Structure formats: C-alpha cells, structure tokens
Amino acid sequence: MPESGVAALEARHLTLSWDGEHVVVSDASLRLDPGEVVCMVGKSGCGKTTILHALSGLTMPREGRVLLHGEDVTGRPGRVSYMLQKDLLLPSKTIVDNVSLPLVVRGMPKAEAREKAAPLFERFGLAGCERLWPSQLSGGMRQRAAFLRTYLMGNDVMLLDEPFSALDALTRVDMRDWYCRMAKELRIATLAITHDVDEAVSMANRIYVLEGTPSAGDPSRIRAELRVPRGEKDLSSAEFALTEEFLACKRQVLSLLGR
Ligand SMILES: Nc1ncnc2c1ncn2[C@@H]1O[C@H](COP(=O)(O)OP(=O)(O)OP(=O)(O)O)[C@@H](O)[C@H]1O
C-alpha cells in the first residue's frame, strides 16, 4: 500500500508541452513512496521521457507541481537523480572518478568525492573496480557504475529511462533482481520507464499505464495505476515472473496497452 505520509516524490496535475503550444501530457498525477519501485509503460512517443524531464526539474510544466518530500521543486533541476538510457560513462576517467563526478561538479574536492563514493562500491557490486576504465567492465558492471553515479547525484529518488535496455537478456534479469534488492535496502524510491511489460511487472510494486498519441493531437494521460500483486513472500523479480499472479498482471497491462 502507498504509505500514508509524505511521498518521496509526487506530481500533481502535470500538463506538459515542449513548445508551450502543443500539449504532450495532460493532467498527470503520480506518486512514489520511499523505497518503492514504480514503472511507467506506454506506446513509443506517448510522453514518458517528457514526464521524467518534468519530474527531474529539467523542464517547467505548463501546469501542475512536483513535490520532493513535500517540498515544491517544480522546474528546479539537480534535486532528484536522473539516469538516461545510455550509461554515458566518460572513457577517459576511471570508474571511481566517473561515479564521483556529480560530487566534484558540485564543488567537492576530488579526494573527498572519491572517499564518499568508496564505501558504496561493494553495495553496488563494484568492489575492486575503482581504478578500472569503463572499457574494462562488462555492460552490466558499467550499468552498476551508472546507477552508483546517479545515486550520488541526488538523494533517495531515482528516475530511470529504460535502465536495462542496452543489456543482454540474461544480464538484464540479474540486474533487475539486483536493482530491486539494492533499492529496497537503501530505501530508494524509483520511477523507471520501460518498453518491456515483463520487466515492469517483474520489478514494480505499481505500474502507471499511459495512453494517447501526442503527435496526432491526442495528449497522453495516465490511463491506469495498477498495483502488482507481489504477495508477502518477498520473491525476487525473477521468481515472481514465474507465478500465476505475474501472468495475470501482465495480461492486464497488455490489455490496457491495447495488445
Ligand atoms: N525536445 C523535444 N522538443 C520537441 N518535441 C519533443 C522533444 N522531445 C520529445 N518531443 C515530442 O514529445 C512527444 C513525447 O516524446 P517522449 O520522448 O516523451 O515520448 P516517450 O514515450 O518517452 O517515447 P519513447 O518510448 O519512444 O522513448 C513526441 O511526440 C516527441 O516527438
């Protein structure tokens, strides 16, 4: 159940447009509670990334507000952690310098930033990788480094744009499990965009389904908010994906998407 207290991140009645004229997303309200993983699915071009931009403060909504732990952060970037589709690690920096970059950019001396990042390497499955170059890591390890850098960027709210899409199928399954465990332990509230319905249902506590075709003048809105019936057993995402409950929920999402 959503917690009754203040949401980690809340969007109230967002109406979004790129040019101030054409509405891409209309009246979208959503919330993330501390420590929960929420996914957002919808057809290509329906406005998922547009919503993440507004939630991250990179763009100003035409209408509506964004609240971070109850504080109005509408149009104020740098308050939540936002990870783009590509890992974008800088090839000329070691992993420790890549992940501590957000702290250095904010003015922290390099040595102090490295010290702050160091204890998290183990938790992010990167122990021993501090001095390696991005090219020496596998795709999954690079993605872990990107998660750690994103985590150091802000606070306990992560916005992820298709975080696992560049990984091979098996690595993706492992990474979903790892991410969900790690996010639960660190109480990171996550909103992840994915095109993969299996991924959404296997990872999320809740799923927002978007509908609409803004390019055809039909602004997107949140069609449904589904609670994923994960049960009390604390199954990993891979284990949950083998249950009847998973299949029933997947059918429901696919039907809402018109498939
Ligand atoms: N920088 C931009 N300037 C103008 N229009 C944009 C910009 N970015 C996106 N759009 C338009 O806004 C609409 C929503 O795009 P958005 O990228 O948010 O969709 P999406 O659901 O994330 O798509 P996908 O799943 O393909 O990544 C599209 O019609 C797109 O062409």
The ligand as an SDF file (V2000), in Angstrom:
LIG
                    3D

 31 33  0  0  0  0  0  0  0  0999 V2000
   12.9910   18.0910  -27.2200 N   0  0  0  0  0  0  0  0  0  0  0  0
   11.7820   17.9760  -27.7940 C   0  0  0  0  0  0  0  0  0  0  0  0
   11.2620   19.0070  -28.4960 N   0  0  0  0  0  0  0  0  0  0  0  0
   10.0580   18.9050  -29.0810 C   0  0  0  0  0  0  0  0  0  0  0  0
    9.2860   17.7940  -29.0300 N   0  0  0  0  0  0  0  0  0  0  0  0
    9.7430   16.7420  -28.3530 C   0  0  0  0  0  0  0  0  0  0  0  0
   11.0140   16.7800  -27.6940 C   0  0  0  0  0  0  0  0  0  0  0  0
   11.1990   15.5770  -27.0960 N   0  0  0  0  0  0  0  0  0  0  0  0
   10.1000   14.8490  -27.3630 C   0  0  0  0  0  0  0  0  0  0  0  0
    9.2380   15.5380  -28.1250 N   0  0  0  0  0  0  0  0  0  0  0  0
    7.9240   15.0530  -28.6130 C   0  0  0  0  0  0  0  0  0  0  0  0
    7.1010   14.7940  -27.4680 O   0  0  0  0  0  0  0  0  0  0  0  0
    6.3670   13.5790  -27.6460 C   0  0  0  0  0  0  0  0  0  0  0  0
    6.6930   12.6390  -26.4940 C   0  0  0  0  0  0  0  0  0  0  0  0
    8.0650   12.2500  -26.5890 O   0  0  0  0  0  0  0  0  0  0  0  0
    8.7490   11.3970  -25.4490 P   0  0  0  0  0  0  0  0  0  0  0  0
   10.1830   11.2360  -25.8230 O   0  0  0  0  0  0  0  0  0  0  0  0
    8.4290   11.9750  -24.1380 O   0  0  0  0  0  0  0  0  0  0  0  0
    7.9560   10.0050  -25.6000 O   0  0  0  0  0  0  0  0  0  0  0  0
    8.3490    8.5670  -24.9950 P   0  0  0  0  0  0  0  0  0  0  0  0
    7.0660    7.9760  -24.5380 O   0  0  0  0  0  0  0  0  0  0  0  0
    9.4240    8.7040  -23.9850 O   0  0  0  0  0  0  0  0  0  0  0  0
    8.8840    7.8440  -26.2960 O   0  0  0  0  0  0  0  0  0  0  0  0
    9.8560    6.5730  -26.4440 P   0  0  0  0  0  0  0  0  0  0  0  0
    9.1660    5.4660  -25.7120 O   0  0  0  0  0  0  0  0  0  0  0  0
    9.9020    6.3340  -27.9120 O   0  0  0  0  0  0  0  0  0  0  0  0
   11.1790    6.9410  -25.8490 O   0  0  0  0  0  0  0  0  0  0  0  0
    6.7560   13.0280  -29.0040 C   0  0  0  0  0  0  0  0  0  0  0  0
    5.7480   13.3990  -29.9070 O   0  0  0  0  0  0  0  0  0  0  0  0
    8.0680   13.7000  -29.3160 C   0  0  0  0  0  0  0  0  0  0  0  0
    8.2230   13.8720  -30.6970 O   0  0  0  0  0  0  0  0  0  0  0  0
  1  2  1  0
  2  3  1  0
  2  7  2  0
  3  4  2  0
  4  5  1  0
  5  6  2  0
  6  7  1  0
  6 10  1  0
  7  8  1  0
  8  9  2  0
  9 10  1  0
 10 11  1  0
 11 12  1  0
 11 30  1  0
 12 13  1  0
 13 14  1  0
 13 28  1  0
 14 15  1  0
 15 16  1  0
 16 17  2  0
 16 18  1  0
 16 19  1  0
 19 20  1  0
 20 21  2  0
 20 22  1  0
 20 23  1  0
 23 24  1  0
 24 25  2  0
 24 26  1  0
 24 27  1  0
 28 29  1  0
 28 30  1  0
 30 31  1  0
M  END
$$$$
